[in-house]
Amino acid sequence: MSTITPQNALIYAMVIAAVADGRLKDSEVAAMEVAVRHLPIFQDYGQDAMKVAVGDCVSLLDEEDGIDAALGLVKEALPEDWCETAYALACDMVAVDGHARQEELRWLEMLRHELGVERLHAAAIERGSRARYKRALVAVSAE
């Protein structure tokens, strides 16, 4: 039996991706809050539960071998048909600030492998996240 719920595992997946660059940004927490408020998979899961799960995951990641422990909890808690959802939410966390850093991509790859998300499916999920979080280029005029 898992020590976290499936919804908490989704939060952990998002946190794992979000903190890969060294810190949890306000924009990433805000994106998690939006997901919890609006996605059907988080029905009956509240903001307070999300905040507790975020804190628990961040604390776990601060421990030695914390990433391995967090990935193990996510894998253990997720129903098989939720693995691509977890990966998609994690990809959104990487994409939310407009660019992916190498360490974020490495942690995403670890998550993908742990969850058994096929490479082709992962590529489609990653492309969708990139499209959703695309930024408009602002032209600077020379006056």
Residue frames as a rotation matrix with the C-alpha (Angstrom) as fourth column:
MET 1
0.578 0.816 0.000 0.00
0.816 -0.578 0.000 0.00
0.000 0.000 -1.000 0.00
SER 2
-0.105 -0.615 0.782 1.29
0.599 -0.666 -0.444 3.43
0.794 0.422 0.439 -0.95
THR 3
-0.358 -0.095 -0.929 2.09
0.885 -0.351 -0.305 6.10
-0.297 -0.931 0.210 1.57
ILE 4
-0.765 0.199 -0.613 0.65
-0.254 -0.967 0.003 8.82
-0.592 0.158 0.790 -0.68
THR 5
0.248 0.934 0.256 -2.60
0.127 0.231 -0.965 9.11
-0.960 0.272 -0.061 -2.62
PRO 6
0.036 -0.195 0.980 -2.74
0.975 0.221 0.008 9.07
-0.218 0.956 0.199 -6.42
GLN 7
0.839 0.281 0.466 -3.52
0.399 -0.900 -0.175 12.81
0.370 0.333 -0.867 -6.45
ASN 8
0.761 -0.640 -0.110 -0.57
-0.261 -0.457 0.850 13.46
-0.594 -0.618 -0.515 -4.16
ALA 9
0.052 -0.744 0.666 1.57
0.617 0.548 0.564 11.45
-0.785 0.382 0.488 -6.58
LEU 10
0.445 0.163 0.881 0.51
0.846 -0.399 -0.353 13.85
0.294 0.902 -0.315 -9.35
ILE 11
0.986 -0.116 0.121 1.54
-0.152 -0.922 0.355 16.77
0.070 -0.369 -0.927 -7.15
TYR 12
0.440 -0.874 0.206 4.86
0.034 0.246 0.969 15.05
-0.897 -0.420 0.137 -6.41
ALA 13
0.147 -0.360 0.921 5.45
0.946 0.323 -0.024 14.61
-0.289 0.875 0.388 -10.16
MET 14
0.745 0.171 0.645 4.88
0.421 -0.870 -0.255 18.33
0.517 0.462 -0.720 -10.67
VAL 15
0.899 -0.433 0.070 7.14
-0.322 -0.542 0.776 19.26
-0.298 -0.720 -0.627 -7.76
ILE 16
0.324 -0.808 0.493 9.91
0.513 0.587 0.626 16.93
-0.795 0.050 0.605 -8.97
ALA 17
0.187 -0.212 0.959 9.91
0.959 -0.172 -0.225 18.71
0.213 0.962 0.171 -12.32
ALA 18
0.849 0.254 0.463 9.53
0.211 -0.967 0.143 22.17
0.484 -0.024 -0.875 -10.82
VAL 19
0.846 -0.522 0.106 12.44
-0.338 -0.372 0.865 21.95
-0.412 -0.768 -0.491 -8.37
ALA 20
0.684 -0.607 0.404 14.86
0.711 0.678 -0.185 20.31
-0.161 0.414 0.896 -10.81
ASP 21
0.315 -0.570 0.759 16.41
0.424 -0.631 -0.649 23.72
0.849 0.526 0.043 -11.47
GLY 22
-0.643 -0.724 -0.250 17.05
0.478 -0.125 -0.869 24.26
0.598 -0.678 0.427 -7.78
ARG 23
-0.923 0.355 -0.149 13.98
-0.064 -0.524 -0.849 26.09
-0.380 -0.774 0.506 -6.55
LEU 24
-0.296 0.920 0.256 10.20
0.949 0.313 -0.031 26.12
-0.108 0.234 -0.966 -6.60
LYS 25
-0.977 -0.110 0.182 9.06
0.155 -0.954 0.256 29.34
0.145 0.278 0.949 -8.30
ASP 26
-0.554 0.812 -0.185 5.82
-0.239 -0.368 -0.898 31.20
-0.797 -0.453 0.398 -7.61
SER 27
-0.214 0.467 -0.858 4.77
-0.976 -0.140 0.167 30.68
-0.043 0.873 0.486 -11.25
GLU 28
-0.699 -0.096 -0.708 5.11
-0.246 0.963 0.113 26.92
0.671 0.253 -0.697 -10.80
VAL 29
-0.888 0.429 -0.163 3.07
0.306 0.289 -0.907 26.90
-0.342 -0.856 -0.388 -7.59
ALA 30
-0.366 0.776 -0.514 0.44
-0.627 -0.614 -0.480 29.02
-0.688 0.147 0.711 -9.32
ALA 31
-0.364 0.185 -0.913 0.30
-0.827 0.387 0.408 26.53
0.428 0.903 0.013 -12.22
MET 32
-0.908 0.040 -0.418 -0.17
0.201 0.915 -0.349 23.69
0.369 -0.401 -0.839 -9.73
GLU 33
-0.708 0.674 -0.208 -3.01
0.005 -0.290 -0.957 25.58
-0.706 -0.679 0.202 -8.06
VAL 34
-0.247 0.600 -0.761 -4.70
-0.938 -0.344 0.033 26.09
-0.242 0.722 0.648 -11.44
ALA 35
-0.614 -0.032 -0.789 -4.37
-0.411 0.866 0.285 22.37
0.674 0.499 -0.545 -12.22
VAL 36
-0.930 0.251 -0.270 -5.86
0.367 0.572 -0.733 21.39
-0.030 -0.781 -0.624 -8.87
ARG 37
-0.532 0.760 -0.373 -8.75
-0.302 -0.582 -0.755 23.83
-0.791 -0.289 0.539 -9.27
HIS 38
0.014 0.577 -0.817 -9.64
-0.906 -0.338 -0.254 22.96
-0.423 0.744 0.518 -12.86
LEU 39
-0.584 -0.277 -0.763 -8.59
-0.676 0.687 0.267 19.45
0.450 0.672 -0.588 -13.86
PRO 40
0.459 0.878 -0.137 -11.15
-0.677 0.446 0.586 16.66
0.575 -0.176 0.799 -13.38
ILE 41
0.132 -0.468 -0.874 -8.49
0.288 0.862 -0.418 14.32
0.949 -0.197 0.248 -11.99
PHE 42
-0.885 -0.465 -0.031 -8.28
0.200 -0.318 -0.927 16.60
0.421 -0.826 0.374 -8.94
GLN 43
0.035 0.965 0.261 -12.02
-0.301 -0.239 0.923 16.54
0.953 -0.111 0.282 -8.26
ASP 44
0.908 0.408 -0.092 -12.55
0.002 0.215 0.977 16.57
0.419 -0.887 0.194 -4.48
TYR 45
0.136 -0.916 -0.378 -8.86
0.986 0.161 -0.034 17.39
0.092 -0.369 0.925 -3.90
GLY 46
0.911 0.404 -0.081 -8.36
0.412 -0.896 0.167 20.79
-0.005 -0.186 -0.983 -2.34
GLN 47
0.536 -0.699 0.473 -5.74
-0.192 -0.647 -0.738 23.51
0.822 0.305 -0.481 -2.29
ASP 48
0.494 -0.347 0.797 -4.87
-0.866 -0.109 0.489 22.69
-0.083 -0.932 -0.354 1.32
ALA 49
0.779 -0.197 0.595 -4.09
0.110 0.978 0.180 19.07
-0.617 -0.074 0.784 0.42
MET 50
0.778 -0.506 0.373 -1.97
0.413 -0.036 -0.910 20.33
0.474 0.862 0.181 -2.47
LYS 51
0.495 -0.599 0.629 0.03
-0.626 -0.748 -0.220 22.64
0.602 -0.285 -0.746 -0.20
VAL 52
0.570 -0.266 0.778 0.73
-0.609 0.498 0.617 19.81
-0.551 -0.825 0.122 2.24
ALA 53
0.813 -0.238 0.532 1.81
0.449 0.837 -0.312 17.49
-0.371 0.492 0.787 -0.59
VAL 54
0.710 -0.581 0.398 4.08
0.049 -0.523 -0.851 20.18
0.703 0.623 -0.343 -2.06
GLY 55
0.436 -0.529 0.728 5.73
-0.876 -0.435 0.209 20.72
0.206 -0.728 -0.653 1.32
ASP 56
0.657 -0.141 0.741 6.13
-0.279 0.868 0.412 16.99
-0.701 -0.477 0.531 1.93
CYS 57
0.844 -0.324 0.427 7.68
0.536 0.488 -0.689 16.44
0.015 0.810 0.586 -1.49
VAL 58
0.599 -0.651 0.466 10.07
-0.314 -0.727 -0.611 19.40
0.736 0.220 -0.640 -1.18
SER 59
0.452 -0.407 0.794 11.19
-0.859 0.042 0.510 18.09
-0.241 -0.913 -0.330 2.21
LEU 60
0.752 -0.129 0.646 11.72
0.134 0.990 0.041 14.62
-0.645 0.056 0.762 0.77
LEU 61
0.826 -0.426 0.370 13.72
0.396 -0.030 -0.918 16.00
0.402 0.904 0.144 -2.16
ASP 62
0.563 -0.621 0.545 16.01
-0.694 -0.714 -0.097 17.82
0.449 -0.324 -0.833 0.29
GLU 63
0.626 -0.307 0.717 17.06
-0.433 0.628 0.647 14.48
-0.649 -0.715 0.260 1.80
GLU 64
-0.538 -0.825 -0.176 19.92
-0.711 0.331 0.620 12.36
-0.453 0.459 -0.765 0.52
ASP 65
-0.978 0.156 0.141 18.54
0.210 0.787 0.580 10.14
-0.020 0.597 -0.802 -2.28
GLY 66
-0.463 0.844 -0.272 15.31
-0.102 -0.355 -0.929 12.13
-0.881 -0.402 0.250 -2.05
ILE 67
-0.268 0.353 -0.896 14.71
-0.950 -0.252 0.185 12.10
-0.161 0.901 0.403 -5.80
ASP 68
-0.787 -0.057 -0.614 14.82
-0.256 0.936 0.241 8.31
0.561 0.347 -0.752 -5.85
ALA 69
-0.848 0.500 -0.177 12.47
0.394 0.369 -0.842 8.10
-0.355 -0.783 -0.510 -2.87
ALA 70
-0.330 0.749 -0.574 10.04
-0.467 -0.658 -0.591 10.60
-0.821 0.073 0.567 -4.42
LEU 71
-0.416 0.130 -0.900 10.06
-0.881 0.188 0.434 8.82
0.226 0.974 0.036 -7.78
GLY 72
-0.927 0.041 -0.374 9.41
0.099 0.985 -0.138 5.52
0.363 -0.165 -0.917 -6.02
LEU 73
-0.651 0.730 -0.208 6.43
0.197 -0.102 -0.975 6.96
-0.733 -0.676 -0.078 -4.14
VAL 74
-0.245 0.550 -0.798 4.98
-0.835 -0.538 -0.115 8.40
-0.493 0.638 0.592 -7.35
LYS 75
-0.611 -0.040 -0.791 5.34
-0.608 0.663 0.436 5.10
0.507 0.747 -0.430 -9.20
GLU 76
-0.950 0.201 -0.239 3.87
0.302 0.784 -0.543 3.13
0.078 -0.588 -0.805 -6.31
ALA 77
-0.573 0.745 -0.341 0.86
0.106 -0.346 -0.932 5.41
-0.813 -0.570 0.119 -5.84
LEU 78
-0.402 0.411 -0.818 -0.18
-0.821 -0.558 0.123 6.01
-0.406 0.721 0.562 -9.46
PRO 79
0.457 0.557 0.693 -2.66
0.050 0.762 -0.646 3.78
-0.888 0.330 0.320 -11.22
GLU 80
-0.352 -0.695 0.628 -1.06
0.652 0.299 0.696 2.69
-0.671 0.654 0.348 -14.51
ASP 81
0.077 0.463 0.883 -3.49
0.965 -0.256 0.050 4.75
0.250 0.848 -0.467 -16.58
TRP 82
0.942 0.193 -0.276 -2.46
0.277 -0.910 0.307 7.93
-0.192 -0.366 -0.911 -14.69
CYS 83
0.154 -0.986 -0.064 1.25
0.711 0.066 0.700 7.73
-0.686 -0.154 0.711 -15.60
GLU 84
-0.346 -0.257 0.902 0.94
0.880 -0.422 0.218 9.81
0.325 0.870 0.372 -18.78
THR 85
0.695 0.623 0.359 -1.13
0.405 -0.752 0.520 12.36
0.594 -0.215 -0.775 -16.87
ALA 86
0.745 -0.498 -0.445 1.62
0.396 -0.208 0.895 12.64
-0.538 -0.842 0.042 -14.26
TYR 87
-0.267 -0.890 0.369 4.20
0.862 -0.049 0.505 13.08
-0.432 0.453 0.780 -16.99
ALA 88
0.015 0.354 0.935 2.09
0.761 -0.610 0.220 15.73
0.649 0.708 -0.279 -18.73
LEU 89
0.936 0.349 -0.044 1.68
0.281 -0.667 0.691 17.71
0.212 -0.659 -0.722 -15.52
ALA 90
0.371 -0.887 -0.274 5.43
0.544 -0.031 0.838 17.50
-0.753 -0.460 0.471 -14.90
CYS 91
-0.340 -0.465 0.818 6.12
0.940 -0.197 0.278 18.73
0.032 0.863 0.504 -18.44
ASP 92
0.530 0.615 0.584 3.81
0.551 -0.773 0.315 21.67
0.645 0.155 -0.748 -17.82
MET 93
0.859 -0.257 -0.443 5.90
0.316 -0.415 0.853 22.63
-0.403 -0.873 -0.275 -14.78
VAL 94
-0.184 -0.969 0.163 9.05
0.731 -0.024 0.682 22.69
-0.657 0.245 0.713 -16.90
ALA 95
-0.354 0.087 0.931 7.32
0.871 -0.332 0.362 24.69
0.341 0.939 0.042 -19.64
VAL 96
0.554 0.768 -0.322 5.60
0.833 -0.519 0.193 27.24
-0.019 -0.375 -0.927 -17.40
ASP 97
0.375 -0.449 -0.811 8.57
0.203 -0.814 0.545 29.60
-0.905 -0.369 -0.214 -17.28
GLY 98
0.825 0.143 -0.546 9.09
-0.428 -0.471 -0.771 29.49
-0.368 0.870 -0.328 -21.03
HIS 99
0.255 -0.772 -0.582 12.31
-0.750 0.222 -0.623 27.49
0.610 0.596 -0.523 -21.27
ALA 100
0.993 0.069 -0.098 13.63
-0.010 0.862 0.506 24.10
0.119 -0.502 0.857 -20.19
ARG 101
0.267 -0.939 0.217 16.99
-0.963 -0.250 0.102 23.80
-0.042 -0.236 -0.971 -18.49
GLN 102
-0.227 -0.467 -0.855 19.18
-0.579 0.771 -0.267 20.73
0.783 0.434 -0.445 -18.89
GLU 103
-0.973 -0.163 0.164 18.67
-0.225 0.506 -0.832 19.57
0.053 -0.847 -0.529 -15.30
GLU 104
-0.189 0.975 0.121 14.89
-0.741 -0.061 -0.668 19.84
-0.644 -0.216 0.734 -15.71
LEU 105
0.333 0.273 -0.903 15.04
-0.882 0.428 -0.196 17.69
0.333 0.862 0.383 -18.83
ARG 106
-0.637 -0.634 -0.440 17.19
-0.388 0.756 -0.527 15.14
0.666 -0.165 -0.727 -17.02
TRP 107
-0.840 0.374 0.393 14.70
-0.321 0.242 -0.916 14.90
-0.438 -0.895 -0.083 -14.13
LEU 108
0.178 0.917 -0.356 11.82
-0.905 0.010 -0.426 14.60
-0.387 0.398 0.831 -16.62
GLU 109
-0.014 -0.257 -0.966 13.63
-0.710 0.683 -0.171 11.73
0.704 0.684 -0.192 -18.29
MET 110
-0.947 -0.319 0.037 14.06
-0.236 0.611 -0.755 10.02
0.219 -0.724 -0.654 -14.92
LEU 111
-0.413 0.879 0.237 10.33
-0.567 -0.045 -0.822 10.43
-0.712 -0.474 0.517 -14.27
ARG 112
0.257 0.496 -0.829 9.44
-0.964 0.193 -0.183 9.12
0.070 0.846 0.528 -17.73
HIS 113
-0.436 -0.509 -0.742 11.55
-0.455 0.836 -0.306 6.02
0.776 0.204 -0.596 -17.21
GLU 114
-0.958 0.066 0.280 10.21
-0.242 0.342 -0.908 5.42
-0.156 -0.937 -0.312 -13.70
LEU 115
-0.179 0.983 0.029 6.61
-0.581 -0.082 -0.810 5.68
-0.794 -0.162 0.586 -14.91
GLY 116
-0.497 -0.072 0.865 7.16
0.446 0.834 0.326 3.66
-0.745 0.548 -0.382 -18.08
VAL 117
0.551 0.639 -0.537 5.91
-0.141 -0.563 -0.815 6.37
-0.823 0.524 -0.219 -20.42
GLU 118
0.365 -0.384 0.848 6.83
0.846 0.517 -0.130 5.36
-0.389 0.765 0.514 -23.96
ARG 119
-0.557 -0.750 -0.356 9.25
0.517 -0.649 0.558 7.71
-0.650 0.127 0.750 -25.73
LEU 120
-0.745 0.324 0.583 6.87
0.494 -0.321 0.808 8.51
0.449 0.890 0.079 -28.60
HIS 121
0.373 0.910 -0.183 4.06
0.785 -0.204 0.586 9.31
0.495 -0.362 -0.790 -26.18
ALA 122
0.179 -0.400 -0.899 6.44
0.778 -0.502 0.379 11.42
-0.602 -0.767 0.221 -24.11
ALA 123
-0.828 -0.527 0.192 7.47
0.518 -0.589 0.620 13.41
-0.214 0.613 0.761 -27.19
ALA 124
-0.291 0.813 0.504 3.82
0.548 -0.289 0.785 14.18
0.784 0.505 -0.362 -27.95
ILE 125
0.569 0.471 -0.674 3.16
0.817 -0.229 0.529 15.20
0.095 -0.852 -0.515 -24.36
GLU 126
-0.232 -0.768 -0.597 6.26
0.713 -0.552 0.433 17.43
-0.662 -0.325 0.676 -24.34
ARG 127
-0.833 -0.055 0.551 5.21
0.494 -0.523 0.695 19.09
0.250 0.851 0.462 -27.58
GLY 128
0.183 0.977 0.109 1.76
0.678 -0.206 0.706 19.79
0.712 -0.056 -0.700 -26.14
SER 129
0.446 -0.096 -0.890 3.28
0.804 -0.394 0.446 21.45
-0.393 -0.914 -0.098 -23.07
ARG 130
-0.665 -0.742 -0.079 5.55
0.593 -0.590 0.548 23.55
-0.453 0.318 0.833 -25.26
ALA 131
-0.572 0.515 0.638 2.54
0.520 -0.374 0.768 24.65
0.634 0.771 -0.054 -27.32
ARG 132
0.454 0.825 -0.336 0.42
0.777 -0.182 0.603 25.51
0.436 -0.535 -0.724 -24.26
TYR 133
0.569 -0.297 -0.766 3.13
0.574 -0.524 0.629 27.63
-0.589 -0.798 -0.128 -22.66
LYS 134
-0.111 -0.558 0.822 4.42
0.963 -0.264 -0.049 29.32
0.244 0.787 0.567 -25.82
ARG 135
-0.012 0.008 -1.000 5.30
0.513 -0.858 -0.013 32.95
-0.858 -0.513 0.006 -25.26
ALA 136
0.832 0.277 0.481 4.55
0.554 -0.457 -0.695 35.72
0.027 0.845 -0.534 -27.71
LEU 137
-0.318 -0.948 0.017 7.61
0.946 -0.316 0.069 37.57
-0.060 0.038 0.997 -28.89
VAL 138
0.688 0.481 -0.544 7.35
0.490 -0.860 -0.142 41.24
-0.536 -0.169 -0.827 -28.18
ALA 139
0.263 -0.572 0.777 8.86
0.843 -0.254 -0.473 43.43
0.468 0.780 0.416 -30.88
VAL 140
0.165 -0.309 -0.937 11.03
0.630 -0.697 0.342 46.24
-0.759 -0.647 0.079 -29.62
SER 141
0.739 0.141 0.659 10.82
0.634 -0.474 -0.611 49.29
0.227 0.869 -0.440 -31.76
ALA 142
-0.392 -0.887 -0.245 13.78
0.902 -0.423 0.089 51.62
-0.182 -0.186 0.966 -32.24
GLU 143
0.712 0.699 0.070 12.61
0.702 -0.704 -0.106 55.14
-0.025 0.125 -0.992 -31.69
